Amino acid sequence: MNEVTNKYLTNVLKHNKLSHAYMFVGTNNDEIDEYVLSFVKAICCENNDNKSFYSCENCKTCKQINKNNYIDFLIFGEKESIKKQDIINLKQELSVKAVVNKKIYWLKNIDNVTKQAANSLLKILEEPEDNIIAILTTTNVMAIMDTLISRCQVINVTGSVNDDLDESISEMKVFIREFLRKYKTNKNLAAIDLLEKLKNKEDIEKFFKLMLFYLDRLRVNDNNIIKDMLIIYSEALSAKKSLEMNVAPVLILENFIFKLILRDCNLDFLEV
């Protein structure tokens, strides 16, 4: 599990700062599912007295959640796309107050939602009710409407790199800082300069490793920043996968940078 995400969720629970809607983003559905179930159990566990990211796994509630028969936990989209009728059914379920404490609903693979369903869901998210928590999950955040993303607290569950960076990776900070500084005033010049400095696969791997390292640790609430952050994160992960498949490293870096420029991404929020 991602240690930074664990600490963040622990802080949310300890200080009772639960949002009305979360979007869990990752590259692996099994990893996302594990996080969501752990989070839901931590919220509902009868023995989580310290209100941390923890569940006892032995109380009646934890066992019911594990068996998918907890009355206040609803799941949609497990086997097929989420349709408008699913959202209508969800509204009916939410009209009944929680039996215990909070009612939580989980919309899986939200990138597969139909347009009509997405618009209906948006109305629910725009008018949040007390004691109702929405959880949306996806492995393809780029396919989701910006308006849906903006209504959620985005949680990245992918642990891209270890917490500790070796000295050779740390040296890459100098290049990235210079790139970010030039990017603010002249994006094309920043691209040319970076491409001239990073020529071999090892350096380019370090570049993406460090970028993902800092993106993993970002926790922001500004909707515009969230949008840019998700674009950059998605493209950086894609680049990392391409490197593992032995695609030409310089071509990968060039493609990554020019996609950021074409999408007019703002990198001011990145601090290295």
N, C-alpha and C positions, 0 to 999 in steps of 0.2 A: 504494500500500500504506500501511497505518497505521504511522507511524513509531514510535509507542509500542510497538506489538505487535512490530515488528522488533527494537527494543532489548531487549524482554523475552525473545524467543526467542534472540537472540544471547547474552544473559546465561545462559540455561538451558544452551545448548550449550557455552559457554566454561567454565562451572563444573561441567559434567557432572551437572546436576541434572534429568535427564530423568525425567518422571513416567511411571507405568505406563499412564495414560489421559488423553487430551485431548479436549475438545469444542470444535470451532471453530464459532463462531456469527457469522452475518452476515445481510445482506439480499439478497445476490446469490450464486447458486451458482457462477458463473464466478470471482468474486473468492475465494470460499472454496476452490474447487478449486486455484486458483493458489497460495494460501498453503500448503495441505496438501502439494502436490507439492514446493514450495520447501523446506518443513520436512523432508520425508522425504529429499529429495536432500541437504540439509545434514547430516542424520544419517549418511547412508550414503556420501557422496561420497569417493572415494579420494584426492582432492587437497585436501580441506578440513583442512589441517594446523593452522590456527588455531582450529578448532572454532567458527566463527562461523556466522551465518545466511547461508550462502554455498554455492554449488555450482559446479563448474567447467564443467558441461554437456558435457565432452569425454571424461571417463573412461568405462569400460565400464559401470559401475554407473549413472551419470547417464543414459546413453543407454538403458539397459534400463528404467529407471523411466519415462522419457519415452515409451517404446514399450509400457509396461504389460506387460513380460515379465520383471521382476526377481523372482527366485524367492522372496525373503524379504519381498515386499510383496504383500499380499492385499487385494482390493477387493470389497465386497459392496454390493448395493442400487443399482446404477447405473441399472437400467431399471424396477424394480418394488419393491414393499414388501419389507422384510426379514422372512422367515418363520422359524419354528422350525427348519425343515430347514436353512436357511442357517447358523444358529448351530451346529447339529449338525455340519455340514460344516466350519465354522470350528474347532470343537473338534478335529476330526480333523487339520486342517492344523496346528494349534498343538501337537499331540502330537509332531510332527516338529521337532527342534531346527533353529535357523537354520543355514543353510549357511555364511554369512559371519560376521555379528556379531549383529545384532538382527533379530527377526521383527516386522514391523509390519503391522497389519491396519486397514483403513479401512472403516467402515460409513457409507455415504452416506445422506443424508436420513433420519437416525435417527428423526425425528418420524413416519415412515411404518412403523415397526416394529410388528409385531403384539404383542399382550399376552403371548402365550406365548413369543415370541422375546425380548421385553424381559426377562421373568423368567429365561430361560435365560442371557441375556447378563449379567444382574446377578450371577449366580453366578460367572461368569468374572472379572468386574471385582472382585468381593469377595475373590478369591483370586489376586492378581496373581503372575505368575511372572517371574523374572529374564530379561532380554533379550527381553521381549515388550512391545510398545507398541501400545495401542489408540488409534485416532483416530475420533471420531464427529463428524459434521457436520450442521448444520441451519440452515434459515432461519426455523424456527418453534419456537423454544425453549419456548414456552408449552405446546406439545402433548406435551412429553417428561416422563416420570415423574421426580418429584423425586429418587427414589433413584438413578436413572441419572446425573442431573446431579451429585449429591453425590459420586459415585465418580470424577469427572473434574476435571481442571484446565481451567477454562473460558477460552477464548481468543476475544476479540472482534476480528474482522478488519475491521470497518467503520470507516473513517476519516470521522467525522461532520463534523468541523470542522478548520480549519487549526490549526497549533500556536500561532500568534500571534493573540491577540485584540485587536481595535482598542479604543480608549479607550471608545467608546460601549457596547461589550459589557461591558467591565470594570466599568462603572458599575452594571450589573445585579447584580453580586456583592452589593451592599448589600441589595437586595430579597430575593435568595435566602438570604443569611445570616439575615435576619430571619425569613423563612418557616421555615427549618430550625429556628431557635431556638424559635419558637412551636409548631411541629409536635410537638416533644418533649413538651410539656406539655398542649397543647390543639389537636388536629388540626383540628377544625371552625373554631375561631377563626383558626387559621393560614390556612385556606382562604379564609375571608371577608375577612381582611385583604389577602391577595395579590390576590384578585379585585377589590378596591376600588382597588388601586394600578395594576394592569395592565389597561388598557382598550383600547388600540389594537393593531393587528396587528404593527407594528414592534417594540413592546416585548415582545409575547408571542413573537415569533420569536426575539428575543434571549434570552428566558428559556429556551426549549428548546435553543437553540444552546449556551448556557453549561452547561446540565444535561448535555447529551451530551458536551461538552468534558471535564467532570470524570469522567463515567462511563467514557469511553474510556480514561482513565488509571488506573483502579482495577485493582489486582491483589490479590485476596483469596483466602484459603483456607478461611474459615469457611463451612460449608455453608448456614447460615441467611442469612448476608449475601449469598452468591452467589444464592440464590433471590430475595431482595428486589431485588438489583441487576439481575437479568435481567428481572424484572417491570417495574421502573422504566424500564430501557433500552428494552424492547419498546414500552411505552406512549408513551415520549417520541418514539421513531422514528415510531410511528403518528400521533402528534399533528403531527409535522413534515410528514409526507406530507399530512395533512388540510389543513394551512395552505397547502401548495403547490396544493391543489385548490380554494382559495378558500372553504372552509367557515368559518362565523362564528368568528373567533379567540377571543372570550370563551367561547363554547360549548365550544371545543376545550380551553381551559385548565381550565374548570370540570369537564369530563368527565375530564381527566387527573388532577386533584387528588382528585376523589371516588372514582375507581377505586383510587388509592393508599390512601385511607381505608377503603374497603370491604374491601380485601385486607389491611388492617392492616399495611402495609409499614413497616418500620423504616428511617428515614433517617439514623440516628446515624453511619453509616459515611461519609456524604458530608461532605467538608471543602471549603469554598469560600473 
